[in-house]
Amino acid sequence: MSATPVPDKAEDPADEVEASRAPLMDHLLELRTRLVRILIVLFVLFCAAWFVTEPALKVLLRPLANAAAAHGYLLTDDTAKSAATVPPAAVQPAAPQPGPTPGGLVQPGSRGEFEAVTLSPLEMIFVRLKLSFLIALAVGFPYVAFQVYAFVAPGLYKKERTAILPFLFVMPFLFVAGSLLVYYSVLPMFMDLSFSAELQGSGIKVVYQAQVKPYYELSISLLTAFGLAFQLPVVLALLAKAGLVEASGLRKARKYAFVAILIVAAVMTPPDPISQFALAIPLLVLYEAGVIAAAMIGAGRKRREEEEAKAEAEEEKREAEAARKRTEAATQSAPALPAGE
């Protein structure tokens, strides 16, 4: 009597998850351990980030300073440089110079030295504390993502783990790309519009008085909104990888997606149409990029399915041929019965 063949457990993907099964208490203990590690790392990074908040804040204020200089203000660095190159006897308070020239251009330094102000006690301390936390979160994101992945990885199949890893590497680069777009394009445009909105008439002069805290909150909200919004192709690609969406469905839902993008842009940005469209336009481009990624993933899945179906058909054909040969061999090897029996 032949023994029943035992399936190879190494080839059964369901056994991968079954082998990692553990009691609920073990999962809770592991979750606590990983959360403690994340908090410790973030706290250390937070303390270290405090010492770089001053130069980081100077970098963050650069778009504001450039816009102020473009509208006739003299920056503090420029004042210090000019004072260092002029003999002390020649340094005298300069008389106010005319603002716009006949051609409409603003003469550099015609509006005096530019200053950004704070209006409440310890405001700069709280701004630096918030900036320290955000720097710690940004620097520690790879470690946080690794801890989250290490916690959920045992519950995933091998193919799912290999599918998620590339996206974990792409996400930080997309976030940085969104932040760079804000820093070099959106923020300068915002600040230029703020200074351009100044007016003078009827004996009243309305000028833009920059405040550090509102500017910081605007900058961080835009950086965060654009960084997260740039993850849209990753989200669509992951959904396509899981088989939840297809490129054809995304194309059919394009008009609804555009409306949803406008709503999301309105929620994630300050309440003005300029910032909303500044986020919505890149999101529309990223949505199309996600559609292309979903189409590529769908084409790859279809190709693999066709190859697997072809391999299965060939295997069935080989098995049928082998069975036919065994039948023929058994027929030929069987002894012929005498006539009449």
Buried (B, 14 or more C-beta within 10 A) or exposed (E): EEEEEEEEEEEEEEEBBEEEEEEEEEBEEBEEEBEEEBEEBBEEBBEEBBEEBEEBBEEBBEBBBBBBBBBBBBBEEBBEEEEEEEEEEEEEEEEEEEEEEEEEEBEBBBBEEBEBEBEEEEBBEBBBBBBBBBBBBBBBEEBBBBBEBEBEBBEBEEEBBEBBEEBBEEBBEBBEBBBEBBBEBBBBBBBBEBBEEEEEEEEEEEEBEBBBBEBBBBBBBBBBBBBBBBBBBBBBBBBBBEEEBBBEEBEEBEEEBBEEBBEBBBEBBBEEEEBBBBBBEBBBEBBBBBBBBBBEBBEEBEEEEEEEEEEEEEEEEEEEEEEEEEEEEEEEEEEEEEEEE
